[in-house]
Amino acid sequence: MSTRNQPAHKEYVQDLCRSRETCQSSFRESVDHGLSLYTRSKNRPGNGRRQSTVCEEHEEEWDEILNNVNGAVDIMAFQDGQVDYHELYDYLVINKKLADKYNMKCWTNIESFDRDMPIRFLPIKWEKLLLKLDAARRAGMENAITFEFSHFMSPNSAYLQAGHLYERYCEHFIL
């Protein structure tokens, strides 16, 4: 399930999860025991830019949501793109803590594109990808997946940078 920046994602999930039995049944049928999540962010006053999700608020909201789906989800993998780099490790630690609390496996879902671009997204720089992977390793993530491999990391992508990113990844991890 992805909560794709819906303005009322918490309310949406809460409505879905009014009854634990209904929620568990729905999740078992629709997500086959996996949960990939995209967190919402807040707007910064005055400049209209997005602000990272506050870690404490993230923990409170998702603790409640995961409690409602307890037993219906085996793996969760939050996308990391709405979190500033300086908050990433703390964010991943919270995700791991919540996953452990609800007996779920916790993966990281790394966005392999760069949100720092003013016009359109481009493949992420190798150093940023490595930083994200290292934060995930230190936080105890059990596995890593990437959002949008085909466009931003595949050697077959229209972006030349994607092929280079893939090559650097393979060289680094000796694949």
N, CA, C and O of each residue as an XYZ file, in Angstrom:
700
protein
N       0.837     -1.180      0.000
C       0.000      0.000      0.000
C       0.876      1.234      0.000
O       1.881      1.281      0.709
N       0.524      2.195     -0.754
C       1.240      3.456     -0.773
C       0.264      4.560     -0.410
O      -0.856      4.601     -0.920
N       0.687      5.448      0.467
C      -0.197      6.533      0.869
C       0.087      7.798      0.087
O      -0.361      8.868      0.500
N       0.783      7.733     -0.980
C       1.144      8.761     -1.936
C       0.668     10.169     -1.619
O      -0.202     10.698     -2.310
N       1.213     10.762     -0.611
C       1.038     12.176     -0.311
C      -0.415     12.624     -0.335
O      -0.710     13.752     -0.729
N      -1.316     11.758      0.080
C      -2.708     12.156      0.182
C      -2.838     13.105      1.347
O      -2.281     12.846      2.414
N      -3.572     14.220      1.173
C      -3.655     15.201      2.245
C      -4.195     14.606      3.530
O      -3.823     15.038      4.621
N      -5.046     13.642      3.414
C      -5.643     13.070      4.618
C      -5.260     11.601      4.737
O      -6.113     10.755      5.008
N      -3.966     11.292      4.531
C      -3.568      9.882      4.517
C      -3.855      9.195      5.836
O      -4.231      8.023      5.842
N      -3.691      9.882      6.949
C      -3.953      9.263      8.242
C      -5.427      8.902      8.353
O      -5.777      7.801      8.778
N      -6.289      9.839      7.967
C      -7.724      9.589      8.030
C      -8.115      8.450      7.080
O      -8.964      7.619      7.405
N      -7.483      8.427      5.907
C      -7.748      7.374      4.935
C      -7.428      5.999      5.522
O      -8.234      5.073      5.434
N      -6.254      5.882      6.115
C      -5.854      4.600      6.688
C      -6.721      4.269      7.900
O      -7.092      3.112      8.102
N      -7.045      5.283      8.709
C      -7.890      5.026      9.869
C      -9.267      4.540      9.443
O      -9.818      3.622     10.051
N      -9.832      5.153      8.397
C     -11.128      4.692      7.893
C     -11.030      3.250      7.425
O     -11.909      2.432      7.693
N      -9.941      2.954      6.718
C      -9.727      1.600      6.232
C      -9.595      0.613      7.392
O      -9.976     -0.552      7.282
N      -9.054      1.099      8.492
C      -8.725      0.226      9.611
C      -9.694      0.359     10.789
O      -9.319      0.061     11.923
N     -10.908      0.791     10.548
C     -11.861      0.940     11.652
C     -11.992     -0.360     12.436
O     -12.020     -0.355     13.666
N     -12.068     -1.420     11.743
C     -12.172     -2.716     12.396
C     -10.906     -3.493     12.109
O     -10.516     -3.639     10.951
N     -10.266     -3.991     13.138
C      -9.008     -4.721     12.957
C      -9.194     -5.921     12.034
O      -8.330     -6.187     11.198
N     -10.309     -6.657     12.166
C     -10.533     -7.825     11.306
C     -10.663     -7.410      9.848
O     -10.046     -8.016      8.972
N     -11.459     -6.382      9.582
C     -11.626     -5.909      8.213
C     -10.301     -5.428      7.658
O      -9.955     -5.709      6.511
N      -9.568     -4.704      8.479
C      -8.288     -4.168      8.038
C      -7.314     -5.293      7.704
O      -6.671     -5.274      6.655
N      -7.208     -6.263      8.590
C      -6.280     -7.359      8.350
C      -6.662     -8.124      7.101
O      -5.796     -8.496      6.310
N      -7.939     -8.360      6.916
C      -8.404     -9.073      5.737
C      -8.095     -8.267      4.475
O      -7.602     -8.815      3.489
N      -8.384     -6.973      4.509
C      -8.126     -6.117      3.347
C      -6.655     -6.091      2.992
O      -6.294     -6.201      1.821
N      -5.800     -5.944      3.999
C      -4.368     -5.883      3.727
C      -3.859     -7.211      3.209
O      -3.032     -7.242      2.298
N      -4.335     -8.305      3.770
C      -3.878     -9.615      3.285
C      -4.224     -9.801      1.817
O      -3.422    -10.335      1.051
N      -5.417     -9.362      1.421
C      -5.836     -9.535      0.038
C      -5.150     -8.551     -0.898
O      -4.818     -8.909     -2.028
N      -4.931     -7.310     -0.449
C      -4.488     -6.283     -1.382
C      -2.982     -6.076     -1.445
O      -2.481     -5.688     -2.500
N      -2.247     -6.311     -0.389
C      -0.819     -6.021     -0.439
C       0.047     -7.243     -0.253
O       1.274     -7.139     -0.228
N      -0.569     -8.393     -0.123
C       0.188     -9.625     -0.010
C       1.286     -9.512      1.047
O       2.415     -9.957      0.838
N       0.941     -8.920      2.162
C       1.805     -8.870      3.345
C       2.987     -7.933      3.254
O       3.943     -8.091      4.014
N       2.963     -6.985      2.375
C       4.023     -5.991      2.310
C       3.426     -4.598      2.349
O       2.305     -4.391      1.886
N       4.147     -3.658      2.887
C       3.640     -2.295      3.011
C       4.755     -1.335      2.639
O       5.725     -1.187      3.382
N       4.621     -0.678      1.484
C       5.590      0.326      1.074
C       4.937      1.677      1.268
O       3.871      1.944      0.713
N       5.565      2.517      2.045
C       4.908      3.727      2.490
C       5.634      4.979      2.056
O       6.863      5.047      2.064
N       4.861      5.949      1.683
C       5.363      7.257      1.286
C       4.825      8.233      2.317
O       3.610      8.399      2.429
N       5.686      8.871      3.060
C       5.220      9.742      4.123
C       4.892     11.116      3.576
O       5.463     11.559      2.580
N       3.972     11.775      4.237
C       3.641     13.134      3.828
C       4.599     14.091      4.515
O       5.281     13.726      5.472
N       4.643     15.292      4.026
C       5.490     16.294      4.652
C       4.656     17.531      4.924
O       3.525     17.649      4.451
N       5.218     18.445      5.683
C       4.536     19.688      6.010
C       5.123     20.815      5.183
O       6.280     20.747      4.767
N       4.340     21.837      4.946
C       4.849     23.013      4.245
C       5.523     23.945      5.236
O       5.042     24.148      6.351
N       6.627     24.498      4.814
C       7.294     25.510      5.625
C       6.529     26.818      5.457
O       6.183     27.191      4.336
N       6.265     27.505      6.539
C       5.555     28.777      6.406
C       6.363     29.762      5.570
O       7.579     29.878      5.719
N       5.669     30.458      4.698
C       6.305     31.565      3.992
C       6.916     31.235      2.655
O       6.735     32.001      1.708
N       7.637     30.125      2.526
C       8.340     29.914      1.266
C       7.729     28.813      0.399
O       8.195     28.594     -0.719
N       6.712     28.124      0.876
C       6.032     27.132      0.078
C       6.801     25.854     -0.171
O       6.280     24.958     -0.835
N       8.034     25.728      0.340
C       8.817     24.503      0.148
C       8.399     23.461      1.159
O       7.839     23.782      2.208
N       8.674     22.211      0.837
C       8.323     21.141      1.742
C       9.317     21.042      2.877
O      10.504     21.327      2.715
N       8.817     20.634      4.023
C       9.668     20.427      5.186
C       9.620     18.940      5.515
O       8.611     18.276      5.279
N      10.684     18.438      6.045
C      10.734     17.033      6.399
C       9.667     16.688      7.430
O       9.225     17.524      8.218
N       9.281     15.437      7.391
C       8.374     14.938      8.403
C       9.081     14.996      9.745
O      10.235     14.582      9.858
N       8.414     15.495     10.743
C       8.978     15.539     12.080
C       8.998     14.106     12.610
O       7.975     13.422     12.608
N      10.167     13.662     13.062
C      10.339     12.259     13.459
C       9.352     11.835     14.550
O       8.776     10.749     14.480
N       9.160     12.678     15.543
C       8.261     12.303     16.635
C       6.828     12.145     16.144
O       6.133     11.210     16.541
N       6.388     13.049     15.290
C       5.038     12.965     14.739
C       4.899     11.715     13.871
O       3.886     11.017     13.923
N       5.916     11.449     13.086
C       5.931     10.254     12.249
C       5.770      9.007     13.118
O       4.973      8.123     12.805
N       6.521      8.943     14.195
C       6.451      7.777     15.080
C       5.065      7.634     15.694
O       4.519      6.531     15.716
N       4.490      8.710     16.188
C       3.162      8.642     16.810
C       2.099      8.197     15.819
O       1.302      7.305     16.110
N       2.088      8.823     14.644
C       1.071      8.494     13.647
C       1.181      7.049     13.174
O       0.185      6.331     13.096
N       2.411      6.632     12.859
C       2.575      5.289     12.312
C       2.485      4.211     13.380
O       2.165      3.066     13.057
N       2.753      4.530     14.622
C       2.519      3.576     15.700
C       1.030      3.242     15.767
O       0.650      2.079     15.904
N       0.206      4.262     15.669
C      -1.247      4.055     15.690
C      -1.714      3.264     14.467
O      -2.505      2.329     14.590
N      -1.223      3.645     13.295
C      -1.622      2.966     12.065
C      -1.158      1.514     12.068
O      -1.931      0.615     11.737
N       0.101      1.278     12.440
C       0.621     -0.093     12.443
C      -0.066     -0.948     13.497
O      -0.215     -2.155     13.307
N      -0.483     -0.354     14.591
C      -1.262     -1.076     15.588
C      -2.562     -1.589     14.969
O      -3.010     -2.693     15.280
N      -3.166     -0.782     14.091
C      -4.420     -1.182     13.447
C      -4.232     -2.294     12.416
O      -5.176     -3.031     12.133
N      -3.042     -2.427     11.855
C      -2.804     -3.480     10.862
C      -1.946     -4.606     11.433
O      -1.466     -5.469     10.698
N      -1.761     -4.586     12.738
C      -0.923     -5.582     13.407
C      -1.352     -7.000     13.021
O      -2.520     -7.367     13.158
N      -0.400     -7.780     12.542
C      -0.671     -9.152     12.145
C      -1.010     -9.313     10.674
O      -1.026    -10.435     10.170
N      -1.280     -8.225      9.979
C      -1.662     -8.301      8.571
C      -0.526     -7.968      7.621
O      -0.636     -8.215      6.420
N       0.555     -7.416      8.130
C       1.665     -6.976      7.294
C       2.948     -7.621      7.809
O       3.219     -7.606      9.009
N       3.721     -8.178      6.908
C       4.979     -8.831      7.273
C       6.195     -7.927      7.082
O       7.158     -8.000      7.845
N       6.142     -7.076      6.060
C       7.295     -6.239      5.713
C       6.803     -4.814      5.482
O       5.788     -4.596      4.821
N       7.536     -3.847      6.036
C       7.236     -2.459      5.703
C       8.502     -1.808      5.157
O       9.618     -2.115      5.578
N       8.289     -0.890      4.197
C       9.414     -0.220      3.555
C       9.007      1.211      3.237
O       8.399      1.475      2.200
N       9.340      2.130      4.129
C       9.017      3.535      3.926
C       9.950      4.135      2.885
O      11.159      3.908      2.928
N       9.388      4.908      1.943
C      10.223      5.679      1.035
C      10.926      6.766      1.832
O      10.387      7.276      2.814
N      12.124      7.114      1.403
C      12.935      8.035      2.198
C      13.010      9.451      1.645
O      13.744     10.277      2.189
N      12.292      9.749      0.606
C      12.455     11.026     -0.072
C      11.906     12.248      0.625
O      12.283     13.365      0.269
N      11.042     12.092      1.593
C      10.460     13.238      2.288
C      11.240     13.610      3.538
O      10.811     14.471      4.306
N      12.376     12.971      3.746
C      13.172     13.199      4.947
C      14.497     13.835      4.538
O      15.173     13.343      3.635
N      14.864     14.921      5.198
C      16.156     15.543      4.930
C      17.282     14.581      5.305
O      17.117     13.732      6.181
N      18.408     14.718      4.646
C      19.532     13.812      4.888
C      19.973     13.819      6.350
O      20.350     12.775      6.881
N      19.933     14.962      6.999
C      20.378     15.024      8.395
C      19.411     14.318      9.352
O      19.773     14.042     10.496
N      18.186     14.022      8.898
C      17.207     13.313      9.720
C      17.055     11.845      9.328
O      16.368     11.088     10.014
N      17.677     11.449      8.252
C      17.429     10.123      7.684
C      17.716      8.989      8.661
O      16.887      8.093      8.819
N      18.854      9.007      9.308
C      19.192      7.924     10.233
C      18.150      7.818     11.354
O      17.687      6.719     11.658
N      17.778      8.937     11.966
C      16.783      8.924     13.043
C      15.445      8.387     12.553
O      14.780      7.622     13.252
N      15.060      8.786     11.364
C      13.822      8.327     10.733
C      13.856      6.807     10.533
O      12.879      6.118     10.824
N      14.969      6.298     10.042
C      15.094      4.857      9.824
C      15.104      4.082     11.139
O      14.550      2.986     11.218
N      15.728      4.643     12.165
C      15.730      4.002     13.482
C      14.301      3.893     14.014
O      13.925      2.866     14.579
N      13.512      4.939     13.835
C      12.111      4.901     14.269
C      11.355      3.828     13.497
O      10.588      3.066     14.085
N      11.566      3.764     12.186
C      10.892      2.748     11.382
C      11.250      1.342     11.857
O      10.381      0.478     11.964
N      12.518      1.121     12.137
C      12.971     -0.193     12.614
C      12.347     -0.512     13.969
O      11.908     -1.637     14.207
N      12.309      0.475     14.848
C      11.709      0.292     16.171
C      10.229     -0.092     16.047
O       9.760     -1.001     16.732
N       9.509      0.600     15.178
C       8.091      0.288     14.979
C       7.911     -1.100     14.363
O       7.021     -1.849     14.764
N       8.748     -1.436     13.398
C       8.660     -2.761     12.774
C       8.899     -3.850     13.812
O       8.172     -4.842     13.852
N       9.909     -3.670     14.647
C      10.191     -4.652     15.690
C       9.022     -4.765     16.657
O       8.656     -5.866     17.067
N       8.437     -3.633     17.020
C       7.306     -3.624     17.958
C       6.140     -4.456     17.424
O       5.457     -5.133     18.192
N       5.911     -4.406     16.113
C       4.775     -5.110     15.512
C       5.195     -6.367     14.753
O       4.455     -6.863     13.903
N       6.383     -6.877     15.064
C       6.884     -8.130     14.474
C       6.869     -8.117     12.949
O       6.448     -9.081     12.310
N       7.330     -7.019     12.385
C       7.439     -6.897     10.931
C       8.915     -6.805     10.560
O       9.749     -6.403     11.371
N       9.217     -7.176      9.345
C      10.548     -6.920      8.819
C      10.560     -5.481      8.334
O       9.536     -4.951      7.903
N      11.721     -4.856      8.407
C      11.825     -3.451      8.021
C      12.885     -3.283      6.944
O      14.061     -3.575      7.159
N      12.457     -2.816      5.802
C      13.340     -2.535      4.694
C      13.364     -1.026      4.473
O      12.469     -0.314      4.930
N      14.361     -0.553      3.791
C      14.359      0.834      3.360
C      13.972      0.864      1.890
O      14.341     -0.024      1.121
N      13.230      1.888      1.509
C      12.809      2.076      0.129
C      13.458      3.374     -0.348
O      12.892      4.458     -0.198
N      14.635      3.248     -0.915
C      15.453      4.397     -1.299
C      14.972      4.975     -2.625
O      14.821      4.259     -3.615
N      14.739      6.268     -2.624
C      14.410      6.943     -3.870
C      15.715      7.184     -4.624
O      16.622      7.845     -4.118
N      15.801      6.650     -5.824
C      17.046      6.738     -6.596
C      17.037      7.926     -7.559
O      17.726      7.927     -8.579
N      16.250      8.923     -7.213
C      16.260     10.172     -7.970
C      16.506     11.319     -7.005
O      16.353     11.174     -5.792
N      16.885     12.448     -7.556
C      17.267     13.588     -6.732
C      16.146     14.612     -6.672
O      15.756     15.173     -7.697
N      15.631     14.856     -5.483
C      14.572     15.845     -5.289
C      15.120     17.268     -5.211
O      14.342     18.220     -5.157
N      16.422     17.429     -5.205
C      17.019     18.760     -5.093
C      17.044     19.513     -6.420
O      17.547     20.635     -6.491
N      16.517     18.913     -7.444
C      16.545     19.546     -8.757
C      15.349     20.490     -8.895
O      14.246     20.149     -8.468
N      15.550     21.669     -9.485
C      14.473     22.660     -9.550
C      13.369     22.350    -10.559
O      12.230     22.772    -10.360
N      13.672     21.626    -11.635
C      12.687     21.454    -12.698
C      12.147     20.021    -12.752
O      10.937     19.814    -12.656
N      12.998     19.072    -12.899
C      12.575     17.673    -13.001
C      13.553     16.811    -12.227
O      14.668     17.228    -11.914
N      13.125     15.635    -11.935
C      13.980     14.729    -11.178
C      15.000     14.078    -12.111
O      14.699     13.724    -13.251
N      16.210     13.934    -11.586
C      17.290     13.243    -12.294
C      17.800     12.132    -11.383
O      17.514     12.143    -10.185
N      18.552     11.171    -11.927
C      19.128     10.144    -11.061
C      19.951     10.776     -9.940
O      20.620     11.791    -10.135
N      19.885     10.165     -8.782
C      20.591     10.663     -7.602
C      22.100     10.532     -7.800
O      22.557      9.645     -8.520
N      22.853     11.391     -7.178
C      24.312     11.263     -7.235
C      24.735     10.055     -6.411
O      24.098      9.712     -5.415
N      25.803      9.425     -6.833
C      26.311      8.225     -6.159
C      26.553      8.478     -4.678
O      26.205      7.639     -3.847
N      27.135      9.603     -4.337
C      27.460      9.896     -2.937
C      26.206      9.968     -2.077
O      26.221      9.548     -0.920
N      25.127     10.496     -2.634
C      23.857     10.567     -1.885
C      23.248      9.176     -1.723
O      22.720      8.844     -0.662
N      23.321      8.370     -2.775
C      22.809      7.004     -2.674
C      23.591      6.227     -1.625
O      23.004      5.509     -0.816
N      24.899      6.365     -1.637
C      25.736      5.677     -0.661
C      25.426      6.148      0.761
O      25.405      5.342      1.691
N      25.188      7.441      0.930
C      24.815      7.973      2.240
C      23.512      7.335      2.735
O      23.404      6.960      3.902
N      22.531      7.214      1.843
C      21.253      6.599      2.210
C      21.435      5.122      2.572
O      20.861      4.640      3.549
N      22.232      4.414      1.782
C      22.477      2.994      2.065
C      23.207      2.807      3.392
O      22.911      1.876      4.140
N      24.155      3.686      3.680
C      24.889      3.586      4.936
C      23.977      3.877      6.129
O      24.051      3.185      7.145
N      23.126      4.883      6.017
C      22.177      5.190      7.100
C      21.254      3.990      7.343
O      20.958      3.655      8.490
N      20.810      3.353      6.278
C      19.942      2.178      6.402
C      20.672      1.022      7.081
O      20.106      0.338      7.934
N      21.925      0.810      6.700
C      22.714     -0.262      7.325
C      22.874     -0.001      8.816
O      22.664     -0.900      9.631
N      23.247      1.228      9.178
C      23.462      1.560     10.584
C      22.174      1.476     11.403
O      22.214      1.172     12.596
N      21.031      1.746     10.765
C      19.746      1.695     11.469
C      19.214      0.272     11.606
O      18.231      0.040     12.309
N      19.861     -0.680     10.934
C      19.440     -2.077     11.061
C      18.399     -2.531     10.054
O      17.693     -3.511     10.291
N      18.296     -1.827      8.930
C      17.352     -2.253      7.894
C      17.753     -3.639      7.395
O      18.937     -3.926      7.217
N      16.778     -4.474      7.175
C      17.043     -5.854      6.789
C      17.272     -6.025      5.295
O      17.847     -7.022      4.859
N      16.822     -5.050      4.514
C      16.972     -5.141      3.075
C      16.751     -3.746      2.509
O      16.261     -2.860      3.208
N      17.106     -3.553      1.263
C      16.890     -2.266      0.608
C      16.269     -2.499     -0.756
O      16.680     -3.380     -1.511
N      15.271     -1.687     -1.046
C      14.681     -1.656     -2.377
C      14.785     -0.205     -2.839
O      15.081      0.686     -2.042
N      14.543      0.026     -4.114
C      14.593      1.396     -4.600
C      13.314      1.726     -5.348
O      12.751      0.897     -6.063
N      12.879      2.949     -5.163
C      11.731      3.437     -5.906
C      12.227      4.029     -7.212
O      13.060      4.935     -7.230
N      11.703      3.504     -8.292
C      11.930      4.007     -9.627
C      13.273      3.610    -10.219
O      13.971      4.435    -10.809
N      13.629      2.342    -10.058
C      14.850      1.805    -10.648
C      14.859      1.998    -12.164
O      15.867      2.412    -12.736
N      13.734      1.696    -12.810
C      13.708      1.683    -14.274
C      14.081      3.029    -14.899
O      14.693      3.071    -15.966
N      13.715      4.121    -14.240
C      14.046      5.433    -14.797
C      15.396      5.973    -14.309
O      16.128      6.604    -15.071
N      15.718      5.721    -13.041
C      16.814      6.458    -12.425
C      18.039      5.630    -12.055
O      19.024      6.175    -11.559
N      17.989      4.309    -12.293
C      19.158      3.506    -11.952
C      19.439      2.396    -12.953
O      20.475      1.736    -12.871
N      18.559      2.189    -13.864
C      18.723      1.112    -14.831
C      19.721      1.489    -15.921
O      19.733      2.629    -16.386
N      20.560      0.533    -16.332
C      21.459      0.801    -17.459
C      20.684      0.995    -18.760
O      21.251      1.458    -19.750
N      19.406      0.649    -18.771
C      18.575      0.797    -19.960
C      17.746      2.080    -19.940
O      16.912      2.288    -20.821
N      17.963      2.927    -18.962
C      17.219      4.172    -18.837
C      17.615      5.165    -19.924
O      18.713      5.093    -20.476
N      16.720      6.079    -20.220
C      17.025      7.160    -21.161
C      18.058      8.124    -20.569
O      18.744      8.831    -21.308
N      18.168      8.154    -19.241
C      19.157      9.014    -18.581
C      20.516      8.307    -18.565
O      20.641      7.222    -17.998
N      21.518      8.909    -19.175
C      22.861      8.328    -19.133
C      23.353      8.181    -17.695
O      24.047      7.220    -17.363
N      22.988      9.143    -16.843
C      23.426      9.119    -15.445
C      22.923      7.857    -14.728
O      23.583      7.358    -13.816
N      21.768      7.350    -15.134
C      21.211      6.152    -14.498
C      22.121      4.952    -14.727
O      22.380      4.179    -13.805
N      22.594      4.802    -15.931
C      23.512      3.707    -16.231
C      24.812      3.832    -15.453
O      25.359      2.835    -14.983
N      25.306      5.059    -15.319
C      26.529      5.283    -14.542
C      26.296      4.991    -13.057
O      27.167      4.434    -12.388
N      25.127      5.365    -12.545
C      24.799      5.081    -11.147
C      24.759      3.571    -10.915
O      25.278      3.073     -9.915
N      24.150      2.863    -11.832
C      24.092      1.401    -11.739
C      25.494      0.792    -11.738
O      25.788     -0.107    -10.950
N      26.357      1.291    -12.630
C      27.737      0.790    -12.690
C      28.488      1.043    -11.387
O      29.202      0.165    -10.903
N      28.333      2.230    -10.819
C      29.000      2.545     -9.541
C      28.494      1.635     -8.430
O      29.272      1.160     -7.603
N      27.187      1.395     -8.416
C      26.588      0.502     -7.414
C      27.173     -0.900     -7.542
O      27.586     -1.500     -6.549
N      27.204     -1.413     -8.754
C      27.748     -2.756     -8.971
C      29.224     -2.851     -8.616
O      29.661     -3.842     -8.030
N      29.990     -1.834     -8.965
C      31.413     -1.821     -8.613
C      31.618     -1.792     -7.097
O      32.464     -2.504     -6.557
N      30.834     -0.964     -6.431
C      30.972     -0.805     -4.982
C      30.647     -2.109     -4.256
O      31.357     -2.509     -3.333
N      29.569     -2.766     -4.680
C      29.126     -3.976     -3.994
C      29.621     -5.248     -4.668
O      29.179     -6.346     -4.330
N      30.530     -5.103     -5.611
C      31.168     -6.205     -6.333
C      30.100     -7.195     -6.842
O      30.088     -8.375     -6.489
N      29.219     -6.663     -7.675
C      28.141     -7.478     -8.262
C      28.425     -7.793     -9.707
O      27.629     -8.468    -10.359
